Amino acid sequence: MHPLNKFRYCPVCGSIHFDENSDKSKKCLNCQFEYYMNPAAATAAFIFNGKDELLVLKRKKEPAKGMYDLPGGFADIGETAEEGMAREVKEETGLTVKSMRYLFSQPNIYRYSGFDVRTLDLFYACEVVDDSHVSPHDDAEAYLWIPVEDIRPELFGLRSIREAIRKYFSQE
């Protein structure tokens, strides 16, 4: 089901005449308001320690509960992608990001509470202040440092993360 089908009424005037206008918008025939379904911004971090091991989290919640993930999450309203990246790393691992470099983006569909959230996932290479003080918080059940040669994309629960893992390690 397309996410716009979940919206039956115009959010401005409440009219039932809130109809599909294109594959990415609905328009109210009553007040002429047009709503565009744009992707939500999300971030994910590639963080390595001095042993060339990647920091990987085990997901505590659905979607993909119990599977591997990279630190990251949704950008909040009013923050930059970089601020969101640093905040998510801190919230999930306790680590403080000291620098980051944008790598690439990947479209994704994040199924949450029966709703397909269309996202644009932004991937960063992050350096942290001290990687010895990592601990799982928030959405992370556990953390692992996995040697680069042992990374297996199929163990990562979200499609965009699997694709990013493949892309990142094919570029090195």
C-alpha positions as CSV (number, residue, x, y, z in Angstrom):
1,M,0.0,0.0,0.0
2,H,1.3,3.5,-0.9
3,P,1.7,5.6,2.2
4,L,-0.5,8.4,0.9
5,N,-3.5,5.9,1.0
6,K,-3.3,6.2,4.8
7,F,-4.4,9.8,4.6
8,R,-8.1,10.0,3.9
9,Y,-9.0,13.6,5.1
10,C,-7.4,16.9,4.2
11,P,-5.2,18.0,7.1
12,V,-6.1,21.6,6.5
13,C,-9.9,21.6,6.2
14,G,-10.8,18.0,7.1
15,S,-12.6,17.4,3.7
16,I,-13.0,13.8,2.5
17,H,-12.2,15.1,-1.0
18,F,-8.5,14.6,-0.5
19,D,-7.6,12.8,-3.6
20,E,-4.5,11.4,-5.3
21,N,-2.9,14.1,-7.5
22,S,0.3,12.3,-8.5
23,D,2.4,9.4,-7.3
24,K,3.8,11.6,-4.6
25,S,0.9,14.0,-3.7
26,K,-2.7,14.3,-2.7
27,K,-4.8,17.4,-3.3
28,C,-7.9,18.6,-1.5
29,L,-10.7,19.5,-4.0
30,N,-12.3,21.6,-1.3
31,C,-9.5,24.0,-0.2
32,Q,-6.9,23.2,-2.9
33,F,-4.2,22.2,-0.3
34,E,-1.7,19.8,-1.9
35,Y,0.4,17.5,0.3
36,Y,3.6,16.0,-1.0
37,M,4.9,12.7,0.5
38,N,8.7,13.4,0.8
39,P,11.2,11.1,2.4
40,A,12.2,11.5,6.1
41,A,15.9,12.1,6.7
42,A,17.7,9.4,8.5
43,T,21.4,8.8,9.2
44,A,23.8,5.9,9.9
45,A,27.4,5.9,11.0
46,F,30.4,3.8,10.0
47,I,32.6,3.9,13.1
48,F,35.9,1.9,13.3
49,N,38.2,1.4,16.2
50,G,42.0,1.2,16.0
51,K,41.9,-2.6,15.2
52,D,39.9,-1.9,12.0
53,E,36.7,-3.3,13.5
54,L,33.3,-1.8,12.7
55,L,31.0,-0.8,15.5
56,V,27.7,-2.7,15.0
57,L,24.6,-2.6,17.2
58,K,22.0,-5.3,17.8
59,R,18.5,-3.9,17.4
60,K,16.3,-3.9,20.6
61,K,13.1,-3.0,18.8
62,E,11.2,-3.7,15.6
63,P,11.7,-3.4,12.7
64,A,14.4,-6.1,12.5
65,K,14.6,-6.7,16.3
66,G,17.6,-8.8,17.2
67,M,19.4,-8.1,13.9
68,Y,22.5,-6.0,13.3
69,D,22.4,-2.3,12.5
70,L,24.7,0.7,12.4
71,P,24.4,3.5,14.9
72,G,21.9,6.1,13.6
73,G,18.3,7.2,13.2
74,F,15.9,9.9,12.1
75,A,16.9,13.6,12.0
76,D,14.8,15.7,14.2
77,I,12.9,18.8,13.0
78,G,15.2,21.8,13.2
79,E,18.6,19.9,13.2
80,T,21.0,19.3,10.4
81,A,21.8,15.8,9.2
82,E,25.2,16.1,10.9
83,E,23.6,17.2,14.2
84,G,21.2,14.3,14.0
85,M,24.1,11.9,13.3
86,A,26.1,13.0,16.3
87,R,23.0,12.9,18.5
88,E,22.0,9.4,17.4
89,V,25.5,8.1,18.0
90,K,25.5,9.6,21.5
91,E,22.0,8.3,22.3
92,E,22.6,4.7,21.1
93,T,26.3,4.2,22.1
94,G,27.2,6.9,24.6
95,L,30.1,7.9,22.2
96,T,30.8,11.5,21.3
97,V,31.5,12.2,17.6
98,K,34.5,14.4,17.0
99,S,34.4,14.4,13.2
100,M,32.3,13.0,10.3
101,R,32.5,12.8,6.6
102,Y,29.5,12.3,4.3
103,L,29.8,9.1,2.3
104,F,26.6,8.5,0.2
105,S,22.8,8.2,0.5
106,Q,20.4,5.3,0.0
107,P,16.6,5.4,-0.3
108,N,14.7,3.1,2.1
109,I,11.3,2.0,3.3
110,Y,11.2,1.7,7.1
111,R,8.1,-0.2,8.2
112,Y,7.0,1.1,11.6
113,S,3.7,0.3,13.3
114,G,2.2,-1.0,10.1
115,F,3.2,2.1,8.1
116,D,5.8,2.4,5.4
117,V,8.0,5.4,6.2
118,R,9.9,6.4,3.1
119,T,13.3,7.6,4.1
120,L,16.5,9.0,2.6
121,D,19.3,7.4,4.6
122,L,22.5,9.5,4.8
123,F,25.7,7.5,5.6
124,Y,28.7,9.0,7.4
125,A,32.2,7.9,8.3
126,C,32.5,9.1,12.0
127,E,35.4,9.4,14.3
128,V,34.6,9.4,18.0
129,V,36.5,10.9,21.0
130,D,37.1,7.6,22.8
131,D,35.8,4.3,21.4
132,S,36.6,2.4,24.7
133,H,33.5,3.8,26.5
134,V,30.8,2.4,24.2
135,S,27.7,1.0,25.8
136,P,24.3,0.2,24.3
137,H,21.4,2.6,24.9
138,D,18.1,3.6,23.4
139,D,17.3,1.3,20.4
140,A,20.5,-0.8,20.9
141,E,20.3,-4.1,22.8
142,A,24.0,-4.7,22.5
143,Y,27.1,-3.6,20.6
144,L,29.9,-5.5,18.9
145,W,33.2,-4.6,17.3
146,I,33.3,-6.8,14.1
147,P,36.6,-7.2,12.2
148,V,36.2,-5.9,8.6
149,E,36.9,-9.4,7.1
150,D,34.0,-10.8,9.2
151,I,31.3,-8.4,8.1
152,R,28.3,-10.2,6.6
153,P,25.7,-7.9,5.1
154,E,22.9,-10.5,5.4
155,L,23.0,-10.2,9.2
156,F,21.9,-6.6,9.0
157,G,18.1,-6.3,9.4
158,L,17.3,-3.2,7.3
159,R,17.7,-3.2,3.5
160,S,19.3,0.2,3.2
161,I,21.9,-0.8,5.8
162,R,22.7,-4.1,4.0
163,E,23.1,-2.2,0.8
164,A,25.3,0.5,2.4
165,I,27.5,-2.2,4.0
166,R,27.9,-3.8,0.5
167,K,28.6,-0.4,-1.1
168,Y,31.0,0.8,1.5
169,F,33.2,-2.3,1.5
170,S,33.2,-2.6,-2.3
171,Q,34.6,0.9,-2.5
172,E,37.6,0.3,-0.3
